[in-house]
Amino acid sequence: MDSIIELQRQTHEEVERLEKALAIILSQPTSQHDVRLANEHRAKHVLERVAERMSTLSSSYADVDSARRREQELVSKPSDPAEELSEFYIRLNRIKEFHSKYPDTPADPFVIEVEAIFRADEMDEDEEDPIGLLFSGEESYGRYLDLYTNHTQYVNIKHIGKRVSYIQYLDLLAASKGGSLHNDLPANIRGQKDYELYLFSLHSYLLSFTKRTKPLLDVDREQADAEEEFEKLWQQGQITGWGDDTSGPEGQGEGVRCSACQKMYSKQTVYDAHLKSKKHIKAVERAESNASRDKATNGKNPDTPDRSSSRFYPAARLTALIQPLLEGLANVIVDTKANVERRFSLTARERELEQEAPTKKPVPVTNTTTDNANEEEEEEEKIYNPLKLPLGWDGKPIPYWLYKLHGLGVEYRCEICSDAVYMGRKNFERHFQESRHAFGMRALGLPNTKHFHEITRIEDALALAEKLKQEGRQEIFQQETMEELEDDDGNVYNRKTYEDLKKQGII
């Protein structure tokens, strides 16, 4: 059995060496995103080991089992001077016996363990990067967010109204400050279960992404503080914009809510019928027992309405937890939007080449001075882009002559597309065949034909339509007779005939 004092000394030495290793890791140059992220994950690993050893030291010094006290009594000066060094020689003989049995034991195995920290990124070319496996391809090693799933959930919420694009969705997230996330939505939508599930999914992803990209940040502590602040303000009624229903059966928006069962019922009759069910009776008894327990422990008056029973409470709580995450990822959201817009300008072949391009593995951290060769390589990897040219599929700025050739510095504004701006002649001409422009034309009651190509102002489009109509060009307005529709029985009609039959109730 090892000496408890020696074990404490070894633990102190391990903590000191881990702290030195942590200082070396954090002092490494972090100009590259991959290197910085790998260093932070390695530093987090070292900090966790330091915390573990400090916890061991704390338990050891507490001396719950009195092992340290017995050890001190054993090595203290004995009453007989002749036995003063007896314990010393006994322990010396144990050490000699141990090394005679195990001659290959390293003198200091912890040195090897510390050196393994700096070899964590020394891998073969065929071996996958463990840090890179934490991110999807869309996240690009933690540079961008992958919110496509959350965007799909958002636009599929019932009665959401206008369907926003992915870029517009990113703008909504970037513009939310001070708990204003989606506060423009009506109360009946924010009280839906679909909206609550959407917020839960968004919070889970943002929390996971923050932990993966900022491993040294104590995200859990920030979330706990945000939740504590929310609970305080919510119970005081200082958080507005979420309705005023608190407890009991209420019909806020659509339906009636049972606070005991935490469930919405579509009609009052259905709600009245469920009051006699065993499930409701048990839920009421459980709520009453919780209220009495709160009164006994916290002195809370059960007559005071509990605002946590509101049907808006889960969504409001998740919104309060999401807000600090969005504020911490504000720059990442801006970069994500820029990356999405950049990828829109690429062809399908360029996107394939961009995905097939091998990702660079982070440079391994060493506890020695960086070589001159590595410094030159880092300088070559820095992108020099003073003209702010768009990036190509290889991640480098496109040539200036190509930038001028395609006119990417020229803005083209289309009033029909809600004053959308298109950079470059190619993108401008291509947008006339896209769904956004076609939707704007349908909103004006005009067909998106070749006659209206290059027309961007609403006034000009209406004037051209009137001119074509006066000139007898009626064929462009015969969409209702040219378009064919099929009923449930397989019969085919033109659009006008189909609408007439449908109004008469024949089909």
C-alpha positions in Angstrom: 0.0 0.0 0.0 1.5 3.4 -1.0 1.9 6.2 1.5 -1.0 8.6 1.5 1.5 11.5 1.8 3.4 10.3 -1.2 0.2 10.0 -3.2 -0.7 13.6 -2.3 2.8 14.7 -3.4 2.5 12.9 -6.7 -1.0 14.4 -7.3 0.4 17.9 -6.6 3.2 17.3 -9.1 0.7 16.0 -11.7 -1.4 19.2 -11.3 1.7 21.4 -11.7 2.7 19.6 -14.9 -0.8 19.7 -16.3 -0.9 23.4 -15.7 2.4 23.8 -17.5 1.0 21.8 -20.4 -2.1 24.0 -20.4 0.1 27.1 -20.6 2.0 25.7 -23.6 -1.2 24.8 -25.4 -2.8 28.2 -24.9 0.4 30.0 -25.9 0.4 28.4 -29.3 -0.4 30.7 -32.3 -4.0 30.4 -33.3 -4.3 32.3 -36.6 -6.0 29.3 -38.2 -9.5 28.3 -37.2 -8.7 24.6 -37.2 -5.7 25.0 -34.9 -7.5 27.2 -32.5 -10.4 24.9 -32.2 -8.1 21.8 -31.7 -6.1 23.7 -29.0 -9.3 24.7 -27.1 -10.6 21.1 -27.1 -7.2 19.9 -25.9 -7.1 22.6 -23.2 -10.6 21.6 -22.1 -9.3 18.0 -21.8 -6.4 19.1 -19.6 -8.7 21.3 -17.4 -11.0 18.3 -16.8 -8.0 16.3 -15.7 -6.8 19.1 -13.4 -10.3 19.3 -11.9 -10.3 15.6 -11.3 -7.0 15.6 -9.5 -7.9 18.6 -7.4 -11.1 16.8 -6.4 -8.9 13.8 -5.4 -6.7 16.1 -3.3 -9.6 17.7 -1.6 -11.0 14.3 -0.6 -7.5 13.2 0.6 -7.0 16.2 2.8 -10.5 15.8 4.3 -9.1 12.5 5.7 -12.5 10.9 6.2 -11.1 7.5 6.8 -8.2 8.9 9.0 -5.6 7.4 6.7 -3.5 10.5 6.7 -3.6 10.8 10.5 -2.4 7.2 10.9 0.3 7.8 8.3 1.6 10.9 10.2 1.6 9.0 13.5 3.5 6.1 11.9 6.3 8.3 10.5 6.5 10.6 13.5 9.4 10.2 16.0 8.9 7.0 18.1 9.4 6.9 21.8 12.4 4.6 21.5 15.3 6.3 19.8 16.6 2.9 18.6 13.6 2.5 16.3 13.8 6.0 14.9 14.7 4.8 11.3 13.0 1.4 11.4 10.0 2.6 9.4 12.3 4.3 6.9 14.2 1.1 6.1 11.0 -0.9 5.9 9.7 1.3 3.2 13.1 1.4 1.4 13.1 -2.4 1.2 9.6 -2.3 -0.3 10.8 0.0 -3.0 13.8 -2.2 -3.8 11.7 -5.3 -3.9 9.2 -3.7 -6.2 11.8 -2.5 -8.7 13.5 -5.9 -8.6 10.3 -7.5 -9.7 9.4 -4.9 -12.3 12.7 -3.5 -13.7 11.0 -2.1 -16.8 8.7 0.3 -14.9 9.4 3.9 -16.0 10.8 6.2 -13.4 8.1 8.8 -14.0 5.1 7.4 -16.0 3.2 10.7 -15.7 5.8 12.3 -18.1 4.7 9.9 -20.8 1.1 10.7 -20.1 1.7 14.5 -20.4 3.7 14.0 -23.7 0.8 12.1 -25.1 -1.3 15.3 -24.8 1.0 17.0 -27.4 0.8 14.0 -29.7 -3.0 13.9 -29.8 -3.1 15.4 -33.3 -0.2 13.4 -34.8 -2.2 11.0 -37.0 -1.7 9.3 -40.3 -3.2 10.8 -43.4 -5.8 8.0 -43.6 -6.9 8.5 -40.0 -9.9 10.8 -39.5 -9.6 13.9 -37.4 -11.5 13.4 -34.2 -12.4 17.1 -34.0 -13.6 17.2 -37.5 -16.0 14.3 -36.8 -17.8 16.6 -34.4 -19.1 18.7 -37.3 -21.2 18.1 -40.4 -20.1 19.1 -43.8 -22.4 22.1 -43.8 -20.8 23.3 -40.5 -17.3 23.3 -42.1 -15.3 22.5 -38.9 -17.5 24.9 -36.8 -17.3 27.9 -39.1 -21.0 28.0 -40.1 -24.3 26.9 -38.7 -26.4 24.1 -40.2 -30.0 25.4 -39.5 -31.7 23.8 -42.5 -33.7 21.4 -40.3 -34.8 24.1 -37.9 -35.8 26.3 -40.9 -37.9 23.5 -42.2 -39.6 23.1 -38.8 -40.2 26.8 -38.6 -41.9 27.2 -42.0 -44.1 24.1 -41.4 -45.6 25.4 -38.2 -49.4 25.6 -38.6 -50.8 29.0 -39.6 -47.3 30.5 -39.8 -48.3 32.7 -42.7 -45.6 33.9 -45.0 -42.9 31.3 -45.7 -39.5 32.9 -45.4 -36.4 31.7 -47.2 -33.4 30.3 -45.5 -31.5 33.6 -45.7 -34.5 35.5 -44.3 -34.6 33.0 -41.5 -31.0 33.7 -40.6 -31.8 37.4 -40.6 -34.6 36.7 -38.1 -32.2 34.9 -35.8 -29.6 37.6 -36.1 -32.1 40.4 -35.4 -33.5 38.9 -32.3 -32.2 40.7 -29.2 -33.5 40.9 -25.6 -35.9 38.0 -25.9 -37.5 39.3 -29.1 -37.1 35.9 -31.0 -40.2 35.5 -33.2 -42.2 38.0 -31.1 -44.0 39.1 -34.3 -45.9 35.8 -34.4 -49.4 35.8 -33.0 -50.1 34.3 -29.5 -52.1 31.4 -30.9 -49.1 30.3 -33.0 -46.6 30.6 -30.2 -48.9 28.6 -27.9 -48.9 25.6 -30.3 -47.1 22.4 -29.6 -45.4 22.6 -33.0 -43.8 25.9 -32.1 -42.6 24.5 -28.7 -41.0 21.5 -30.4 -39.3 23.9 -32.9 -37.9 26.0 -30.1 -36.7 22.8 -28.3 -34.9 21.6 -31.4 -33.4 25.0 -32.0 -32.1 25.3 -28.4 -30.7 21.7 -28.5 -28.7 22.5 -31.7 -27.4 25.9 -30.7 -26.4 24.5 -27.3 -24.5 21.6 -28.9 -22.9 23.8 -31.5 -21.7 26.3 -28.8 -20.2 23.5 -26.8 -18.4 22.1 -29.8 -17.0 25.4 -31.1 -16.4 27.0 -27.7 -15.2 24.2 -25.4 -13.6 26.5 -22.9 -16.8 28.5 -22.3 -19.0 27.4 -19.4 -22.2 27.2 -21.3 -24.1 25.2 -18.7 -23.4 28.0 -16.1 -24.7 30.6 -18.5 -27.8 28.6 -19.2 -28.4 28.1 -15.5 -28.1 31.8 -14.9 -30.5 32.6 -17.8 -33.0 30.1 -16.5 -32.8 31.5 -13.0 -33.3 35.1 -14.2 -36.2 34.0 -16.4 -38.0 32.1 -13.6 -37.7 35.2 -11.4 -39.1 37.6 -14.0 -41.8 35.2 -15.2 -43.2 34.7 -11.7 -43.2 38.4 -11.2 -45.1 38.9 -14.5 -42.4 41.2 -15.9 -42.1 39.2 -19.2 -44.7 40.5 -21.5 -45.9 39.4 -24.9 -46.9 35.8 -23.9 -50.5 36.2 -23.0 -51.9 36.5 -19.5 -53.3 33.1 -18.8 -51.9 31.6 -15.6 -53.9 28.7 -14.2 -57.2 26.9 -14.5 -59.1 26.1 -17.7 -58.7 29.0 -20.1 -59.5 29.4 -23.7 -56.5 31.6 -24.8 -56.5 31.6 -28.6 -58.1 28.3 -29.7 -59.2 25.6 -27.3 -59.4 25.1 -23.5 -56.4 24.3 -21.4 -56.3 22.1 -18.4 -53.5 23.3 -16.1 -53.4 20.0 -14.1 -53.0 17.7 -17.1 -51.0 20.3 -19.1 -53.1 19.6 -22.1 -55.2 21.6 -24.6 -58.7 20.6 -25.5 -60.4 21.8 -28.7 -63.9 22.3 -27.2 -65.4 23.1 -23.9 -67.6 19.9 -24.0 -64.5 17.7 -24.4 -62.8 19.5 -21.5 -65.9 19.0 -19.3 -66.0 15.3 -20.2 -62.4 14.7 -19.2 -62.8 16.2 -15.7 -64.3 12.9 -14.5 -61.4 10.8 -15.8 -59.0 9.0 -13.5 -56.0 10.7 -15.2 -57.4 14.2 -14.4 -58.3 13.3 -10.8 -54.7 12.0 -10.2 -53.2 15.1 -11.9 -55.3 17.4 -9.6 -54.2 15.4 -6.5 -50.6 15.6 -7.6 -50.8 19.4 -8.2 -52.4 19.9 -4.7 -49.7 17.9 -3.0 -47.0 19.9 -4.8 -48.7 23.1 -3.8 -48.9 22.0 -0.1 -45.2 20.9 -0.2 -44.2 24.3 -1.6 -46.1 26.1 1.1 -44.3 24.0 3.8 -40.9 24.4 2.4 -40.9 27.9 0.7 -43.9 29.5 2.5 -45.6 30.0 -0.9 -49.2 30.8 -0.8 -51.2 28.2 -2.8 -53.9 30.8 -3.5 -51.4 32.7 -5.6 -51.6 31.6 -9.2 -48.6 29.7 -10.5 -47.6 31.3 -13.8 -45.6 28.2 -14.7 -48.9 26.5 -15.5 -49.4 28.8 -18.4 -49.4 27.2 -21.8 -46.9 29.8 -23.0 -44.4 28.9 -20.2 -42.4 26.2 -22.1 -42.0 28.4 -25.2 -41.1 31.5 -23.2 -38.5 29.5 -21.1 -36.9 28.1 -24.3 -36.8 31.5 -25.8 -35.0 32.9 -22.8 -32.5 30.1 -23.0 -32.0 30.5 -26.8 -31.4 34.3 -26.6 -27.9 34.2 -25.0 -26.8 31.4 -27.4 -27.8 33.5 -30.4 -26.0 36.6 -29.0 -22.8 34.5 -28.6 -23.1 33.2 -32.1 -24.0 36.5 -33.8 -20.8 36.6 -35.9 -21.2 32.9 -36.9 -24.8 33.7 -38.1 -23.4 36.6 -40.2 -20.7 34.3 -41.7 -23.3 31.6 -42.3 -25.5 34.0 -44.3 -22.5 35.1 -46.3 -21.5 31.5 -47.1 -25.0 30.6 -48.2 -25.1 33.6 -50.5 -21.7 32.7 -51.9 -22.8 29.2 -52.6 -25.8 30.5 -54.5 -23.4 32.0 -57.0 -21.6 28.7 -57.7 -22.6 26.2 -60.3 -23.4 22.6 -59.5 -19.9 21.5 -60.6 -18.2 24.1 -58.4 -20.3 22.9 -55.4 -19.2 19.3 -56.1 -15.5 20.3 -56.3 -15.9 22.3 -53.1 -17.3 19.3 -51.2 -14.6 17.0 -52.7 -11.8 19.3 -51.6 -9.9 17.6 -48.7 -10.1 19.4 -45.4 -6.8 20.3 -43.8 -6.0 18.6 -40.5 -4.9 20.9 -37.7 -1.2 21.4 -37.1 -0.2 19.3 -34.1 0.8 21.2 -31.0 4.3 20.7 -29.7 6.0 21.9 -26.5 8.9 23.3 -28.5 9.4 26.4 -30.6 7.5 26.4 -33.9 9.8 25.7 -36.9 10.5 28.3 -39.5 8.9 26.0 -42.1 5.6 25.9 -40.3 5.7 29.7 -39.9 6.2 30.1 -43.7 3.4 27.7 -44.4 1.0 29.6 -42.1 1.9 32.9 -43.9 1.2 31.3 -47.3 -2.3 30.1 -46.1 -3.3 33.7 -45.1 -5.8 35.0 -47.7 -4.9 38.5 -49.0 -8.1 40.0 -50.3 -8.0 43.9 -50.0 -10.7 44.3 -52.7 -13.2 42.1 -50.9 -13.6 39.9 -54.0 -16.0 36.9 -53.8 -14.4 33.6 -52.9 -14.3 30.7 -55.4 -14.9 27.0 -54.9 -11.3 26.6 -53.6 -11.8 29.2 -50.9 -9.6 31.8 -52.6 -10.6 35.1 -54.1 -11.5 35.0 -57.8 -9.3 36.9 -60.2 -10.1 40.6 -60.6 -10.5 40.3 -64.3 -13.2 37.6 -63.8 -14.8 39.9 -61.2 -15.0 42.7 -63.8 -16.0 40.4 -66.6 -19.1 39.2 -64.8 -19.8 42.6 -63.4 -20.1 41.4 -59.9 -19.5 44.9 -58.6 -22.7 46.2 -60.3 -26.0 46.1 -58.3 -29.2 45.2 -60.1 -32.4 45.9 -58.1 -35.8 44.3 -58.9 -38.9 45.9 -57.5 -41.0 43.0 -58.4 -38.9 40.8 -56.1 -39.5 43.1 -53.2 -36.5 45.3 -54.0 -34.1 42.4 -54.0 -30.5 43.2 -55.1 -28.6 40.9 -57.4 -24.9 41.3 -57.9 -23.7 40.8 -61.4 -25.4 40.5 -64.8 -25.5 36.7 -64.7 -27.3 36.5 -61.4 -29.7 39.2 -62.5 -30.7 37.5 -65.8 -31.0 34.1 -64.1 -33.4 35.4 -61.4 -36.1 36.0 -64.0 -36.7 32.3 -64.2 -36.5 31.7 -60.4 -39.5 31.1 -58.2 -39.1 34.5 -56.4 -39.6 36.5 -59.5 -42.4 34.3 -60.8 -44.2 34.7 -57.4 -44.0 38.5 -57.7 -45.4 38.3 -61.2 -48.3 36.2 -60.1 -49.0 38.6 -57.3 -49.4 41.3 -59.9 -51.7 39.1 -62.0 -49.2 38.9 -64.9 -47.7 35.8 -66.6 -44.0 35.4 -66.3 -43.4 35.2 -70.1 -40.5 36.4 -72.3 -42.4 39.6 -73.0 -41.6 40.8 -69.5 -38.0 39.8 -69.5 -35.7 42.6 -68.2 -38.7 44.4 -66.6 -38.0 45.1 -63.0 -40.4 47.9 -62.0 -44.0 47.2 -61.2 -45.1 50.3 -63.0 -43.3 49.3 -66.2 -44.7 45.8 -66.0 -48.3 46.9 -65.7 -47.8 49.5 -68.5 -46.3 46.8 -70.8 -49.2 44.5 -70.0 -51.8 47.2 -70.9 -49.9 48.0 -74.1 -49.8 44.4 -75.2 -53.4 44.0 -74.4 -54.3 47.1 -76.6 -52.2 45.7 -79.5 -54.2 42.6 -79.5 -51.5 40.4 -78.0 -54.2 38.4 -76.1 -52.3 35.2 -76.3 -50.1 36.0 -73.3 -53.2 36.5 -71.2 -54.9 33.2 -72.2 -53.2 31.2 -69.4 -56.6 30.1 -68.0 -57.4 28.5 -71.4 -54.0 27.1 -72.2 -53.3 25.5 -68.8 -54.8 22.1 -68.4 -55.9 20.6 -65.0 -57.0 17.1 -64.1 -59.8 16.2 -61.7 -60.0 13.2 -59.3 -61.5 11.0 -62.0 -58.7 11.7 -64.5 -60.7 14.0 -66.8 -58.6 16.9 -68.2 -60.0 20.4 -68.6 -58.5 23.8 -69.4 -58.2 26.1 -66.4 -61.3 28.2 -67.2 -63.6 25.2 -67.7 -62.2 23.5 -64.6 -62.9 26.6 -62.4 -66.4 26.9 -63.8 -67.2 23.3 -63.1 -65.8 23.5 -59.6 -67.9 26.5 -58.8 -71.0 24.7 -59.9 -70.1 21.7 -57.7 -69.9 19.2 -60.6 -66.3 18.3 -59.8 
